[in-house]
Amino acid sequence: MSLKKLNTVLATAVVLFTLYLGLSFVLPLETSFPGLPNWPSGDSGFPVVKGSREIAMGLAMGILLVTGHRRALGWVLLMVAVAPFGDMVNVLAHHGSTAAAFGIHGLTSALIAVTGLLTLRETSKARKAQETATPAPAAQPA
């Protein structure tokens, strides 16, 4: 499997999961917040804020993936990896489950960051190949 196909599969999985997660917080499907010992109540606004954040990130990544802006997608994936890392820190800071913090949020952050780095590597190789294939323009006499 080529690096581009692998990156596309990984990025698609990240986008779909992010959108699913966002919708599950906004729509009243379930009220579980992995890792937090004291779950916020349904009327606290926490689920809507968290869900809106996830949906916005999923849409941004999805649009870049669909339109073929792969280098920008790589950078956005790296940026998005900060959100689950922040969730991990939040769970740990509020004395939540260490296993959930590292196992859910930490691994999610690492997977998204690796996907972003692989996408940037892919686009870097493609850019270098394009530069070597395109001859430099000849100098114009003055």
N, C-alpha and C positions, 0 to 999 in steps of 0.2 A: 504494500500500500504506500502510495507516495505521501510525502509530508503534507502536501496541499489537501489531499483527501482526508488524512488523519486530522488535520487542523479543522477542516470543515465539519467533520463528524463531532469532534470535541466542542467546537464553538456552537454548533446546532444544539447539542445536548445542554450546554450551559444556558443558551437563550431560552429553550423550552422549559427547563427546570426553573429558571428565574421567573418566567412569566407565570408558570403554575404556582410557584410559591407566593408570588405577589397576589394572584387571584384568590388563593386560599386564605390570605389574611383579610382581603377586602370583602369577599363574599362570606356569609356566615356558614362556611362548611364545617369548620372545626375551630376550637379555641385552645390549641396547645402551643406552647412556646418552649421548644426544646432547650433544656438546660437551666431555665430560670426557676428558682425554688418557689417564689411568690409570683404567680402569673398575673399580669395586669388584667383588670376586669374588662369586660366587653365594651363598657361605656367610657373607658379611659382615653380613647383615641389612638392608643398604641398600635392596634392592629391595622388601622387605616393608614397611619403614617408609615409603618413598616411595609405594608402592601403597596402603597403608592411608590415608595422608593424602589422596591423590587420591580414593579411594572415599568417604571421609567427606565431603569437600567436594562431590563430585558428588551424593551422597544429600541433603545439606542443601539444595543449590540445587534439586534435583529435587522434593523435597517442597514447598518454597515455590512452585515453578512450578505444580505439579499442584493445590495447594490454593488457588491464587489470591492468595496473600499477596505481591502484586507490589512493594509498597514495601519490605518486608523483603527480598525477593529482590534488589532494587537495592542495598541496603546489603551484603548477603552477597556479591554479585558484586564489589563494590568490595573487600571484605575478601579474597576469594579471589584477586583480581588480585595480591596481595602475594606469593603462593606462587611463581608463575613469575618474578616480579621477583627474589625471593630466589635462585631457581635460576640466574638470569642472573648475579647477583653471585657466586654460588658458582663457576660455570664460569669467570668472569673471574679470580676470586681464585686459582684453582688452575691458571692459565695454560692454560685450555682454548681452544677455537676461538672467536675473537671473532665470527665469522660465525654460528656456532651459538648463541652467547650472545644476540646481538641479534636474529638472524633467527628463532630458534625461541622462546626464552624471553621476550625483550623484546617481540616482536610479539604473543605469546600474552597477556602481561600487559596490553598496550595494548588488545587486542580485548576482553578481559574487563572492563577498567575502563570502556571506552566503552559496552559493553553495560549495565553497572551505572548509569552516568550517564544513559544514554537511558531506562532503566527508571525511575529516580528522576524524571526530567523528565516522563515520561508520567504517573506517579502524582501529581506535583505539580500538573499541569494538571487532572487529574481531580478532585483535592481542591478546587482553587480553583473549578472549575465547579460542584461540588456545594455549596460554601458560598454561591455567588451564587444558586443555584437555590432553596435552602432559605431561606424567610423567617425572620428572627429572631423568637423568641417575644415576644409582647406583654408589657409590664411588668404585673405583678399589683399591684393597689392593696393597700395595707397595712391 
